[in-house]
Amino acid sequence: MSTTMTPDALLGGPSLPQERRIVTELPGPKSAEILERKAAAVAAGVTASMPLVAVAAGGGVVVDADGNSFTDLGSGIAVTSVGNAHPAVARAIADQAAALTHTCFMISPYESYIAVAEALNRLTPGDHDKRSALFNSGAEAVENAVKIARKYTGKQAVVAFDHGYHGRTNLTMALTAKNRPYKSGFGPFAPEIYRAPASYPYRDGLTGADAAKRAIDLIEKQVGSENLAAVIIEPIQGEGGFIVPADGFLEAVTAWCRENDVVFIADEVQTGFARTGAMFASEHFGIVPDLITTAKGIAGGMPLAGVTGRAEIMDAAHAGGLGGTYGGNPVACAAALAAIDAYENDDLAARADRIGRLLTERLAAIQQADPRLGDIRGRGAMIAAEFVDPTTGEPDASLVAQLAAACAQQGVLVLTCGTYGNVIRFLPPLAIGDELLDDALDVIASELTKI
Ligand SMILES: *Cc1c(COP(=O)(O)O)cnc(C)c1O
């Protein structure tokens, strides 16, 4: 299938007009009224960053309660990659909900869970014998990957990396690097978690081999492989700033893990499912993880997560040791099967590549004119623009916050990230059309000149 086709042809036609259209002040009056109720009813720790209340979404747009149509460059944090309310996903959800909404897989199993496990075993890197288990969220998948690695190795320590993000539960807060907003005041954190330096080519200037040596030296000195159950890393770090490690870094770390009986866990919760132009980001680096965690893009917006890996590691957990009431819910599994069908049969990895090329080209032109755009990086439709003070190279978080807010006012929803908060991240639905994307980049370029 040609990758230049419009999303209508690609995905069977989102029914919402694919346009950026702001018809009220923002937030509009209806959204503002609902947001007032939010302030009175929802815990203050649960923030909402965009000036709207969503009522519909599809293709590359989100429509609010006031009839404003926003261009979506975030996909609800890399979740609705196939497009929001994708027609086949919506149909699968409706059909499954009408037949069976829940039994608890551990009590009365159903086929769709098994079919999702089969798909994960087939699609994840490596042709070894695999098993999968399903959960509700990315954090829960990470927790279970650590449980499984500890049980398999009989060891306890876990190494995570600088700039890493793995979730908000107690164990995953400990694995996550950044204090604010994720951890501050929420300790004590889980024990036996150690942090190693990552590879951040724009800031450390190290080759992959040197960055890996730095990390491995620290692990050997401070932890010791005889105590280490697992190393967990995002092949491309997400919340930390879409950091692509230097060539050779991940290869060296995986090789060291293999030689030292340490389970290598790739957290592909954000990078998985065609997002980076490959089904999984590990493929870009030629690595075959022992365990892979997935969530976000897996089910077109339904909450579902997975751990997939080597059969002998996955099967180390005793009967009844893994599971949960809702894990692998049948409605979520039906959605996942429809979404996975779209990833494979509509060649969304190729679409992600094309989106990445469009974004990178436009950002390079912006960088030519504005040296505050220090670095453009990423793979496929996971692209970052890191903003700095051009004379000192210091991160410029204030510029990025202003730019994201200004773009939202113009009807472009763009997310920020980064350890230093100075990164604009592009995660558009793979269902977005070239014209809408191009128009969003016009808005970003124009708003940037006003800051
Ligand atoms: C979002 C994310 C998580 C946590 O997923 P939740 O579903 O929010 O619990 C874990 N790891 C990575 C890499 C993520 O991006």
PDBQT file of the ligand as one rigid body, heavy atoms in Angstrom, charges set to zero:
ROOT
HETATM    1  C1  LIG A 501       3.346   5.718  29.893  1.00  0.00    +0.000 C 
HETATM    2  C2  LIG A 501       4.464   4.819  30.197  1.00  0.00    +0.000 A 
HETATM    3  C3  LIG A 501       4.406   3.902  31.255  1.00  0.00    +0.000 A 
HETATM    4  C4  LIG A 501       3.231   3.825  32.203  1.00  0.00    +0.000 C 
HETATM    5  O1  LIG A 501       2.084   3.453  31.548  1.00  0.00    +0.000 OA
HETATM    6  P1  LIG A 501       0.657   3.715  32.268  1.00  0.00    +0.000 P 
HETATM    7  O2  LIG A 501      -0.317   3.022  31.371  1.00  0.00    +0.000 OA
HETATM    8  O3  LIG A 501       0.490   5.193  32.321  1.00  0.00    +0.000 OA
HETATM    9  O4  LIG A 501       0.745   3.100  33.604  1.00  0.00    +0.000 OA
HETATM   10  C5  LIG A 501       5.479   3.045  31.430  1.00  0.00    +0.000 A 
HETATM   11  N1  LIG A 501       6.550   3.093  30.617  1.00  0.00    +0.000 NA
HETATM   12  C6  LIG A 501       6.639   3.955  29.604  1.00  0.00    +0.000 A 
HETATM   13  C7  LIG A 501       7.844   3.941  28.720  1.00  0.00    +0.000 C 
HETATM   14  C8  LIG A 501       5.607   4.864  29.360  1.00  0.00    +0.000 A 
HETATM   15  O5  LIG A 501       5.705   5.751  28.367  1.00  0.00    +0.000 OA
ENDROOT
TORSDOF 0
